[in-house]
């Protein structure tokens, strides 16, 4: 921020910016929530999942990682490595038991902790009739900090719902 901006105007600018961001978030949540459906109907991915990621692209190892999907369209997905931040993004219902999602995250240099890349994952999945699994294809794009595409990788994602188990 330029040095000539006074503390008073900085405070006003911060307040206005915060209000704009909160308004946009509320509008986005409302629009996204309207696009989502009831979890028990089989038209929602809401829940906690153990997600298996298998790459078709040679030389890229997959993993199993936890993910949490909210009823209002949010996603938080763990990365496959300590060199990747969790991904965060959105999902929408695209048809009967079918869904699309996009989430993004960052890659890190483990030696320095510096951000050395960003990633974007897009998936199209189908929820099983018993609502306990989903699966489908995905595409991952990895970008350099300047936005240059470094690699595109494809694969399949399968997930099993985490369910509540009673104490023995």
Secondary structure, DSSP 8 states (H G I E B T S, - for coil): --TTS-HHHHHHHHHHHHHHHHHHHHHHHHHHHHH---GGGT----EEEEEEEEESSTT---EEEEEEE-TTSEEEE--SSTTB--EEEEEEEEETTEEEEEEEEEEE-TTT--EEEEEEEEEEEEE-TTSSEEEEEEEEEEE-TTS-EEEEEEEEEEEEE-------
